[in-house]
Amino acid sequence: MSLLKHQQLAAALALLSIAYSTPSFACSSCGCTLNSDWTTQGYASGEGTRVDIRFDYFKQTDYRHGTNSVSRNDVQAAGVEVQDTTINRNLTLNLDHGFNQDWAINVQVPMYSRSHGTYGGAYPATDEYLTSSSKGIGDIRVTGRYQGLTADHSSGLTFGLKLPTGETNDTFNDGTTQVDRGLQLGTGTTDLLLGGYHFGNINRNWDYFTQATVQIALNTHRDFRPGNGLNASAGVRYMGFETIIPQLQLNARIEKRESGAQADIPNSGATLLYISPGVTMPINKQMQAFGFLQVPLYQRVNGYQIEPEVLLSAGMRYSF
């Protein structure tokens, strides 16, 4: 691979990591449904339009308390709701348009399919067992990107809003009990998104990126306000192969407790660190496929929350 092509592809991969750096998840009494706070590959700088579609799957079954894994008997003994499992199948449509070398806009449209089960306070009996199945569009994110901080466009700023487009009134299968606010398709709030990033070359075959984004809720909706959060990621990629690009990322998420009368304040908020190996496979000059595996390295949660043991992500990207 020539040095010029290496530099162009490195920039493309780094910028898509930035474009996707804002996570599509919610936190609640059911824990953080961390959804790809790292992602993928491929936005070229400069003018043009890129489209990505990404599928994420993760199943939350591991009960956590502080930094420890605990049993459901422990949760029952603590006198709090005992949850069974949450299964997430999420599809994200990502549209990115570069107006020029300095300015770009990104729109993310998440589509969720989330099933959830809880024992309530009756574990291990099933007398109070409830299930829910939530499907639909989540909260859309619209962000701008300024890439003109340096002459080589290797550093930039991101800024935008998470919009309250997802539903917030799903109920369990009894038709009356409301699903936990953090498990709804949307939070109902408008959130401010601010971030920055930098990428570069280590040598001819290796490149890297770093990025951080803060998310701040600007309002309260129906007595609920999600916790403010910080996402930070760093990654390296090997560019020496023609047909495959191995990648490795570290992704951190710090989220404060949610608040409001409908919030589960004691059992919300977390600090999470994940390692994410993955690969990108160029199909042709315009299309790429990618896949990632995300595994927790460190989890510290407030109260009792269920977390995933692994997250899977795969998708395609097309440049016009």
C-alpha positions in Angstrom: 0.0 0.0 0.0 1.5 3.4 -1.0 2.1 6.0 1.6 -0.5 8.3 0.0 -3.2 5.7 0.0 -2.2 4.8 3.6 -2.7 8.4 4.7 -6.0 8.7 2.9 -7.4 5.5 4.3 -6.1 6.3 7.8 -7.9 9.6 7.7 -11.1 7.9 6.4 -11.0 5.3 9.2 -10.3 7.8 11.9 -13.1 10.2 10.9 -15.7 7.5 10.9 -14.7 6.5 14.4 -15.3 10.2 15.3 -18.6 10.3 13.4 -19.9 7.3 15.3 -18.3 8.2 18.7 -21.6 9.2 20.2 -23.2 6.1 21.6 -26.7 4.9 21.1 -27.7 3.7 24.5 -29.6 4.6 27.6 -28.9 4.0 31.3 -31.6 3.1 33.8 -32.3 0.8 36.7 -31.6 -2.0 34.1 -28.0 -0.8 33.6 -26.2 0.7 30.7 -27.1 -0.8 27.4 -23.8 0.1 25.9 -24.1 0.1 22.2 -20.9 0.4 20.2 -19.1 3.3 21.9 -16.3 2.9 19.4 -17.2 2.0 16.0 -16.0 1.4 12.7 -14.2 2.8 9.8 -14.3 5.0 6.9 -15.2 8.6 6.4 -13.1 10.3 3.9 -12.4 14.0 4.6 -13.5 16.6 2.1 -16.6 16.9 0.0 -18.9 13.9 -0.5 -21.6 11.8 1.1 -21.2 8.5 2.9 -23.8 6.1 4.1 -23.4 3.4 6.8 -25.7 0.8 8.2 -24.6 -1.0 11.4 -26.2 -3.9 13.3 -25.4 -4.4 17.0 -26.4 -7.3 19.2 -25.9 -7.6 23.0 -27.6 -9.5 25.7 -27.6 -8.2 29.3 -27.6 -11.0 31.8 -24.7 -10.4 34.2 -25.8 -8.7 37.4 -23.3 -6.2 38.8 -23.0 -4.4 42.1 -20.1 -2.0 42.3 -17.2 -3.8 40.5 -18.5 -7.3 41.4 -20.7 -9.9 39.7 -23.6 -10.9 42.0 -26.3 -13.4 41.9 -30.0 -12.7 41.6 -30.4 -14.1 45.2 -28.1 -11.3 46.3 -30.3 -8.8 44.5 -33.4 -10.2 46.0 -31.8 -10.0 49.5 -31.1 -6.3 48.9 -34.8 -5.7 48.5 -34.6 -4.2 44.9 -36.2 -5.3 41.7 -34.8 -8.5 40.2 -34.4 -8.3 36.5 -34.0 -11.3 34.2 -32.5 -10.3 30.9 -32.5 -7.5 28.2 -31.8 -8.5 24.6 -30.9 -5.7 22.2 -30.9 -5.9 18.4 -30.1 -2.4 17.1 -29.8 -1.1 13.6 -28.2 2.3 13.0 -28.4 4.3 9.8 -25.5 6.8 9.6 -25.5 9.7 7.0 -22.4 11.8 6.7 -21.8 14.7 4.3 -18.7 16.7 3.9 -19.2 20.2 2.5 -15.5 20.9 2.2 -12.2 20.0 3.9 -13.2 21.8 7.0 -16.9 21.3 7.6 -19.2 18.2 7.7 -22.5 17.1 9.1 -23.5 13.7 10.5 -27.0 12.3 11.2 -27.5 9.0 13.1 -30.9 7.3 13.1 -31.1 4.4 15.5 -33.7 1.7 15.2 -34.2 -0.5 18.2 -35.6 -3.9 18.9 -35.3 -4.5 22.6 -36.9 -7.3 24.7 -36.8 -7.2 28.5 -38.0 -9.4 31.3 -38.2 -8.8 35.1 -39.2 -10.8 38.1 -40.1 -7.6 40.0 -39.9 -8.3 43.7 -41.0 -12.0 43.6 -37.8 -13.8 42.5 -37.5 -16.7 42.0 -41.2 -17.0 41.7 -42.8 -15.9 38.4 -46.0 -14.4 39.9 -44.9 -10.9 39.1 -42.8 -11.7 36.0 -43.3 -9.1 33.3 -42.0 -8.8 29.7 -41.7 -6.0 27.2 -40.9 -5.7 23.5 -39.9 -2.3 22.3 -39.4 -1.6 18.6 -39.0 1.6 16.7 -36.8 4.7 16.0 -34.7 6.0 18.9 -33.4 9.4 19.6 -31.8 10.9 16.4 -28.4 12.6 16.7 -27.3 15.5 14.5 -23.7 16.7 14.8 -21.5 19.1 12.9 -17.8 18.5 12.5 -15.1 21.1 12.1 -11.8 19.7 10.8 -9.9 22.9 10.2 -7.9 23.2 13.4 -4.7 21.9 11.7 -3.4 22.1 8.1 -3.6 18.3 7.7 -7.1 18.1 9.2 -6.0 15.6 11.8 -7.7 17.3 14.7 -11.2 18.6 15.0 -14.3 19.4 17.0 -17.8 17.9 17.0 -20.9 19.6 18.2 -24.6 18.8 18.0 -27.8 17.6 19.6 -29.5 14.4 20.5 -33.2 15.0 19.6 -36.2 13.5 21.5 -37.6 11.4 18.6 -37.9 8.1 20.4 -41.0 7.0 22.2 -41.1 7.2 26.0 -44.4 5.5 26.9 -43.9 1.7 26.2 -45.6 -0.7 28.7 -45.0 -4.2 29.8 -47.2 -7.1 28.6 -49.8 -6.4 31.3 -50.7 -3.2 29.3 -50.5 -0.8 32.3 -47.0 -1.0 33.9 -44.6 1.4 32.3 -41.3 0.1 31.1 -38.3 1.6 33.0 -37.5 5.1 31.6 -34.0 4.1 30.7 -35.3 1.2 28.6 -37.6 3.3 26.6 -36.8 3.9 22.9 -36.0 7.6 23.8 -35.2 9.7 26.8 -37.6 12.5 25.9 -34.8 15.0 26.4 -32.7 17.2 24.1 -29.0 16.6 24.8 -26.0 18.7 24.0 -23.1 16.8 22.3 -19.6 18.3 22.4 -16.4 16.6 21.5 -12.9 16.6 20.0 -10.6 14.2 18.3 -7.1 13.7 16.9 -5.7 11.0 14.6 -2.3 10.4 13.0 0.3 8.0 11.8 2.7 6.1 14.0 4.7 4.8 11.0 4.1 3.6 7.5 1.8 0.8 8.6 0.3 1.9 11.9 -2.1 4.8 12.6 -4.0 5.9 15.7 -6.9 8.0 16.9 -8.2 9.5 20.1 -11.6 11.1 20.8 -13.8 12.3 23.6 -17.5 13.4 23.7 -19.6 14.8 26.5 -23.4 14.4 26.5 -25.5 16.8 28.6 -29.2 16.7 29.0 -30.7 20.2 28.5 -34.1 19.5 30.0 -36.3 17.1 32.0 -39.1 15.1 30.4 -42.0 13.7 32.4 -40.1 13.8 35.7 -37.0 12.1 34.1 -33.6 13.4 33.2 -30.8 11.0 32.0 -27.4 11.2 33.6 -24.8 13.3 31.9 -22.0 11.3 30.3 -18.4 11.3 29.0 -17.3 8.9 26.3 -13.6 8.5 25.4 -11.9 6.2 22.9 -8.4 5.4 21.6 -7.5 3.0 18.9 -4.8 1.7 16.6 -5.0 0.1 13.1 -2.6 -1.9 11.0 -2.6 -0.7 7.3 0.0 -3.1 5.9 -2.5 -5.6 4.4 -4.3 -5.0 1.1 -7.5 -7.0 1.9 -8.1 -6.5 5.6 -7.5 -3.8 8.2 -7.2 -5.1 11.8 -8.1 -2.6 14.5 -8.0 -2.5 18.3 -9.8 0.1 20.4 -10.3 1.0 24.1 -13.6 2.6 25.0 -14.5 4.3 28.2 -17.9 5.5 29.4 -18.6 7.5 32.6 -22.3 8.3 33.2 -23.8 10.1 36.2 -27.0 9.0 37.9 -30.3 9.8 36.3 -32.7 12.1 38.2 -36.4 12.9 38.6 -39.4 11.2 40.1 -39.4 8.5 37.4 -35.7 7.8 37.7 -34.1 4.9 39.5 -31.5 7.0 41.1 -29.8 4.4 43.3 -29.4 1.9 40.4 -28.2 4.2 37.6 -24.9 5.6 36.5 -21.7 3.6 35.8 -18.0 3.7 34.8 -17.3 1.2 32.0 -14.1 0.3 30.1 -14.2 -2.0 27.0 -11.7 -3.4 24.6 -12.8 -3.7 21.0 -10.9 -5.8 18.4 -12.3 -5.7 14.9 -11.6 -5.8 11.2 -12.4 -3.7 8.2 -12.6 -5.3 4.7 -12.5 -3.1 1.7 -14.8 -4.5 -1.0 -14.0 -1.9 -3.7 -13.2 1.8 -3.8 -16.6 2.8 -2.6 -17.7 0.0 -0.2 -16.4 -1.5 3.0 -17.6 -4.2 5.4 -16.7 -4.3 9.1 -17.1 -6.3 12.2 -16.2 -5.8 15.9 -16.3 -7.6 19.2 -16.5 -5.6 22.4 -15.5 -7.1 25.7 -15.6 -5.5 29.2 -12.3 -4.8 30.9 -13.7 -2.9 33.9 -17.3 -2.3 35.1 -18.3 -0.2 38.1 -22.0 0.4 38.5 -24.1 2.2 41.1 -26.6 -0.1 42.9 -27.6 -3.2 41.0 -27.5 -3.3 37.2 -27.4 -6.0 34.5 -24.6 -5.7 32.0 -23.6 -7.5 28.7 -20.6 -9.8 28.7 -20.0 -9.2 25.0 -21.2 -6.9 22.3 -21.2 -7.8 18.5 -21.3 -5.3 15.7 -21.2 -5.6 11.9 -22.1 -3.4 9.0 -21.4 -1.9 5.6 -20.3 1.5 4.4 -20.8 3.1 1.0 -19.2 6.4 -0.3 -20.9 8.3 -3.2 
